[in-house]
Each structure stands twice: as C-alpha cells, then as structure tokens.
Amino acid sequence: MRSILVSTLILSGLLFSSSALAQTGTVASLTAEQARGKTIFENKGNCTSCHRIKGVGARTGPDLSEVGARRPEQLQTKLINPDAEINAANRPYRVVLKDGTVVNGRLLNLDTFTVQLIDDKENLRSFVKTDVRSYAFVDKSPMPSYKDKLSDQEISDVVAYLSSLRPPPGQGRGGRGAAGAAPGGAPLAAPPAAGRGPATPATVDHPN
Ligand code: HEC
C-alpha cells in the first residue's frame, strides 16, 4: 500500500515536471531542415509513440525536450545503432514474474520488498519481489534502429530537429548564447536534465 502511494507520488512528479516544461518551453522558429525533422519525428518516424517533447507524446521512452544538449554525432548514432550507447538514467529494465510473464519498461523504484516500473504501455507497475522470478537491467534498447527506415537525409533532418531542443533561456544551462544567460557559456558536459525521472534508482545495484 505504502509503495503504491510512493509510486503515485513519483508519477505525479513526472506529470508535473513535464507540464511545467510545456508551459515554460519557448516556441523558437525552426529552420527548414529542423521543421522537416519535426514532421518525420511526429509522422514517418513514429517517435512520439515512445517519446515526449514539451508535453506531447508517450512516456515509455525518455522525454526528449532538452535532448539538444547531446552532441549531433551522439544523436545520429542513437538513430542508427540504438544499443551503442544507453544513458545510465534510461537503461531499460525487465521483470519476469514467477508464471513467466515478462514486463519491460523503465525502472522507477527498487526497495527491499518491491520493484516499480513504468511498463512499455505507460502503466505504472508495482511488484512484490516474492512474486518475481528475476528483475534486472537489459542491454538491448527497446528503440528500433532507423538505419533502413529513414534515408540519410531524413536522419540528418531529425538530428537537426533534436539539436534544436534546448532548455528555455534562463533555466540554468544556457548554451544558446542568449544575452544574460549563463555568463561564460555552459559546459559541454551538461548535468542530466531535470524532469527525466529519478536518476538514482537506475544505478542501484542489486542481485539478479
Ligand atoms: C519503441 C519505442 C521507441 C521508439 C519508436 C523510438 N525510441 Fe528513442 N528511445 C527509446 C527508449 C526506451 C530509449 C532509452 C533507452 C536508450 O537510450 O536506448 C530511447 C532513447 C532515445 C534517445 C537518447 C536519449 C538520451 O537522453 O540519451 C534519443 C535521442 C532517441 N531515443 C530518439 C528517438 C527518435 C528521434 C525516434 C524516432 C525516429 C525514436 N527515438 C523512436 C524508445 C523508442
């Protein structure tokens, strides 16, 4: 019961932070290339079936509202070979129940008695460890490779769009060169973005 309450709080935290982002997000005008990338993101690429940007899209994958902090080469690699590099906070997680049912998702919380994740249908799931056969991170990303699904041009358009996704000016990380924001410029290695869910449980070690 207590753990369900805790999970609800965590989830409402996620909801709150994404709606806060939606409100403060700046509507920057996009270049033609970025605009094409946005269309591919929302349509042909079907990225919104897993990802959210500024409040729009699904929650099974990480929120990409500030993914422009990543280098374009990293973004391109992600689209071509998703397993190559998975950010620690986003590592996919899998629970196998004693009856063999497999539940894939993102880890939200792990404590002595329970494990909680958001599953790949966006449901919040809580399991008592005694009902579970195994629980562990997995190395294979649920994200498909777009190598054969999008052309080189389409991939570079999507990368251009993702690179445009930055925190609104004045929210600490700067990087846009806006007057008055982050004097001296933001460091290249930005800290993990807020609003991406709790980072700590994703690094917890536990027996398999
Ligand atoms: C089936 C669900 C799914 C689809 C569809 C999908 N992704 Fe992902 N994506 C994920 C998951 C889950 C992760 C986190 C694990 C990882 O990094 O591999 C991720 C990670 C990412 C990351 C890395 C984010 C970071 O902070 O490190 C980027 C960038 C990304 N996706 C972009 C895209 C784009 C662009 C598309 C569409 C062309 C797309 N994804 C389609 C599930 C998906």
Residues whose N, C-alpha, C, O or C-beta is under 5 A from the ligand:
A	BS01	HEC	G45 N46 C47 C50 T60 G61 P62 K78 P82 E85 I86 N87 N90 S141 P142 M143 P144
